[in-house]
């Protein structure tokens, strides 16, 4: 009986490990390295947009998935929309840009 109790915790350990590993996987099936790269790209794009004074960060969101940058939100003009995409494309590691920015109507 003592021997049985000694190993009774193993199924719980395996279950906990499985839950932990499932939690580490991202919804986009990215590796940890890709996720870190995407986070770095997103931060760099946001910084460049802020430095360029193109967009209020509360109105423009930047997301990156496997090197593809998604720009979402509202800008004041079509020129700002085009410029935001140009700025995003200049960031190292960006493979493509999906520009979903909407121009604020008058």
C-alpha positions in Angstrom: 0.0 0.0 0.0 2.8 2.4 0.8 4.3 1.9 -2.7 0.9 2.7 -4.3 0.6 6.0 -2.4 4.1 6.9 -3.4 3.2 7.1 -7.1 -0.4 8.2 -6.8 0.7 11.8 -7.6 2.0 11.0 -11.0 -1.3 11.2 -12.9 -1.9 14.6 -11.4 1.6 15.7 -12.4 1.1 14.5 -16.0 -2.3 16.3 -16.1 -0.8 19.5 -14.8 2.1 19.3 -17.3 -0.4 18.8 -20.2 -2.5 21.8 -19.1 0.7 23.9 -18.8 1.9 22.9 -22.3 -1.5 23.6 -23.8 -1.5 27.1 -22.2 2.0 27.8 -23.8 0.7 27.3 -27.3 -0.6 30.5 -28.9 -3.9 30.8 -30.7 -2.0 31.3 -33.9 0.2 28.2 -33.5 3.3 30.4 -33.4 6.5 29.2 -31.8 7.8 31.2 -28.8 10.5 32.8 -31.0 7.9 33.9 -33.6 5.7 35.3 -30.8 8.6 37.3 -29.4 9.5 38.5 -32.9 5.9 39.6 -33.5 5.8 41.5 -30.2 9.1 43.2 -31.1 7.7 44.2 -34.5 4.4 45.5 -33.0 6.4 47.6 -30.5 8.6 49.0 -33.2 5.7 49.9 -35.5 3.9 51.7 -32.6 7.0 53.6 -31.8 7.6 54.7 -35.4 4.0 55.8 -35.7 4.2 57.8 -32.6 7.5 59.3 -33.6 6.1 60.2 -37.0 3.1 61.8 -35.2 0.8 60.1 -37.6 -1.7 58.6 -35.4 -3.1 58.8 -31.9 -2.3 55.4 -30.4 -5.7 55.2 -28.9 -7.3 55.3 -32.3 -4.9 53.0 -34.2 -4.1 49.4 -33.1 -1.2 47.4 -34.4 -1.1 43.6 -34.3 1.5 41.3 -35.8 1.0 37.6 -36.7 4.0 35.8 -38.2 5.5 39.0 -39.6 2.2 40.3 -41.0 1.3 43.7 -39.5 -2.4 44.5 -39.1 -3.3 48.2 -38.8 -6.8 48.8 -37.5 -8.6 52.0 -36.4 -9.3 55.5 -37.5 -7.1 58.2 -39.0 -7.9 61.7 -40.1 -7.0 61.5 -43.8 -6.2 59.1 -46.6 -2.6 60.5 -46.6 -2.3 59.4 -42.9 -3.6 55.9 -43.9 -1.0 55.6 -46.7 1.8 57.0 -44.5 1.0 54.6 -41.6 1.4 51.7 -44.0 4.7 53.1 -45.3 6.0 53.5 -41.8 5.0 49.9 -40.8 6.7 48.5 -43.9 10.0 50.1 -42.9 10.3 48.1 -39.7 12.7 45.2 -39.8 11.0 41.8 -39.8 7.7 43.0 -41.4 6.7 40.6 -44.2 3.5 42.3 -45.2 1.0 44.9 -44.0 -2.7 44.6 -43.9 -4.0 48.2 -43.8 -7.5 48.1 -42.3 -7.4 51.8 -41.3 -10.6 53.8 -41.8 -10.5 57.5 -42.8 -12.6 59.6 -40.4 -15.6 61.0 -42.2 -15.9 64.8 -42.2 
